Amino acid sequence: MLTFDRGTGAFDQFVIEETTFDAQAEGGYEAIFCQGNGYLGQRAALEERYAGQTRNLFVTGTFDRFHESEVTELPNLPDLTNLRLSVNGMPFSMEQGDLVSCTRRLNLKTGELTRYVQWKPPQGKPLTLCFRRFVSMAREHLLGFQVEITCAGEDCAITVESGIDGTVTNSGTQHLYEREKRLFGGRILFMEEETVQSGIRCNLYAAHSYQVDGHETATRRLPVMRRRYLGETVSMTVRKGQTLRIEKLCCVTTSRDLLTLDGEAALREAIGMGYEGLLCESAAAWAALWAAQDIRIDAQNGYDQVAIRFALYHLNIMVKKDDDRVGIGAKGLSGEGYKGHSFWDTEIFLLPYYTFTQPDTAHTLLRYRYRILEGARRKARDHGYRGAMYPWESAWIDDGEVTPLLGGADIVTGESTPILTGHIEQHITADIAYAVWQYAQATGDSAFMENHGWEMLMETARFWASRATWDERRQAYVICDVIGPDEYKEHVDNNAYTNYMAEFNMRLALKRLDDQDIRHVAEGLWLPVPDENGIIPQFDGYMALQAIDLTRYKQAESVGDIFKDYNLSQINHLQVCKQSDTVLLLLLLEDRFSPEVKRRNYEFYEARTLHDSSLSKATHCVLAQDLGLDDIAYDYFHAACAVDLPIGTPKSPEGIHSAAMGGIWQCVVYGFGNVRLTGGKLRIAPRLPKGWHRLSFRIIWQGQPLAVDADEKGVRVTNLGREAVGVRVYEQETIIPGGQEYAGSGMA
Ligand code: IFM
C-alpha cells in the first residue's frame, strides 16, 4: 500500500511510503522507488531474496545484442543490492517469523530510500532493522547501502553475506560473461564482466565495513568466490541493546563511459567519506536541483504536490544530461521493459520539460537524434525513400532500428503478433522535427540550428516529400500504409496526425531553403478536414468503422483488456483508439484548429479512447483544460499521476513510464499553468483547479529564468534573468525587463 506525506511538516511533502509488505507486489515498488543519476539506474529490489523480485542495475548506453534473433537491449549488470542476514541461524526474511512492522520511504528531496523493520524471528526476541541506500547524484559511479540491526531483547549471533552477484540475466538472456574477479587489499571486491556482442567491459567494486555501536569491529571476513559471484561473509555476536551497522559502498564503471575513471581509487576515496558523508554530498546535489526545479502546489489535496515532485524526481534520474550518445528509455533506467529503447516519448512527452527547464539537457537529447541521423538516412534508403527516416525504437547511436519483430500472443491465431511499428509507425520523424523547432523557439539557440537543427529539419522533410504519393482521385499527395499514434490501427492511409505533422515538418524546412520537391508536396499534401459534424477522421475510412461499447474495457484494472476478446486485425475494424491520436494533434498544432473543432473532436475521440498507453491521459488533461472542462482535466491529471503513483499498489513491475512523468509536468505547466509556445511566442495564462490555492514553478525562456506564481486571481511572472523577454500573460502582450515582475489577472 502506497501512502504519501500529507504535509505534516515532517517531510515537507517529499516522501512516498510503502506501509505494508507483500512480496508479490514488490515489482511495482521496485520500479517507482528506483534510484539513479542518469548514468546508473538501481531498481529497489530488497536486500534479502523473495520470489518475484527483479534485481536490476543498469548503466546507460551499455547496449548489447545477445543473438541475431534478438534486438539490442540494455543489459542487467551484476547485482549489488544483495545482503543476506541471519540471526541466531535463522535467515532474515519478512515472510518468516513475525513481521511487526515494515515501512519503506523514498525521500524525493535527498534521493535516499529507507526501510524500517521490526521483526521477531520464529525463535527469539524482536529486532529492529533499518536499511538505507542511495545512488549518488554527485558522483555518478557511486552507490551506498547501509543496514543497522539493533538486538533489543537478547544477544544475537549474526551472519552477513554480501557481495557482487553476476548471476543475473534480462529475463533469461545472459548478456555478460565473466572476465575477472578478485579481492584488492583484502577489502575491495572486484568483478569485471563483458557484454557478449558489444564487448563492453563492466567493472564493479564493493567494500564493506562493520561497526558495533559506532566502533569498527575486528571481525574476520571470509571471501566467497563462486561462479559469477564474489562476496564476503562475516559472523559476530551482537550484545543485547547493541547496534550493528554494515556499510556497503560500491562503484561501477564501464568501457563505454564518457570519461575513464579508476573505480578502485574512486571507491577508496568514497570509503574515506563513509555512507553519511557521501549521502550528504549527494543530497546537496539534489538540493541544488530542487532549488532550480521544484514546483509548489498549495492545495487541499497533498497528493498533487507529491505527485509532481515524484515526476520531477524521475525526470532527473532517467537522463544522462551530458552524454549525446544515449537517449531516454521508455522505462528510464528502472526496469527491463522496452529494453532501454527510446521512442517518440522523448520528443513529444519529455522534451517540453527539458526544453523549458534544462535547455542543456534538451540540447544533449537532440544531439543524440543528430548523431543517429546517419542511421535514419540509411533506414530511408533501405525503404526506398530519400532524406532521413528515424527508427521507431533507438538504442546505441549506430544500432539503427531496434524494434522487435514479434510481440504477445494473438488470441485467434495462437501465434506471436507481428510488430509493425518499426516499419510503418513513421510519425516519429516529424515528432523529432517538431521538438527541434520547439527547442529552437524556446531557447533561441541559433548555433544548434546552424550545426545540427536545420540539417535535421531538411533531411526529415526530404523523407516526407519522398514518402508521399500522388493520388489522382483526390488530386493531392497522400501518405498511405502507416500506423499513427493509435497503435490499434495498422496499415491506415492519411492518418491525420501523421499528415499534419509531416506537413509541419516540411514547412519548417522551407523556412530555411526553398526546395521545390518539398514545397510541392507540402502544399499539395492531403490534410484531413472536419466532416459535417466537425470530426476530423483519424484516417481514411475511420468514420465507417464499427463503434462498440467500450465501458468494460475502460473500467478494466489493467491495460490491453480488449485483447482478451479481439485480436489486432479485428480491432483494426473498430472505432477504438489505444491512445490519443487526433486529440494529440489538436494540442501540438493548436493554432491550426478552432475551439469548436477541438471540442467536438475531444468529445468524439474521448469516447473511443481506451488510454491503453500511459502517454494518453496527460494529453487529454491538457486539452480538456484548454476547453474549459476543468473537472475532467483534473480527473485526467490524477489518472496520469496514477499510472505510476496509484493510491493503492503500483502495478508496473516492468518499469516506470518515462513519458507519463513528462505528461505529469505537462498537465501542471501546460495545462493548469497554461504555458504554451504558439507562433514563436510564449503564453502564460494559468487557471488553477478548484482545490488549488497557489501554483509556483520556473521555466526558462530565451535563456532567462522566469518564476511563475499563480493563484486563484492571476499570476506574477518574475524575470530572474538579465535580459528583457517578451511574453503574453493572459491576453496581454508584454516585455518583462530583467529582474522585473509582471502581474496579470485572469479574471474577466
Ligand atoms: O511510444 C509508446 C507508444 O506510443 C505506445 N506504446 C508504448 C511506447 C513506449 O512508451
Residues whose N, C-alpha, C, O or C-beta is under 5 A from the ligand:
A	BS01	IFM	A330 F343 W344 D345 P485 S613
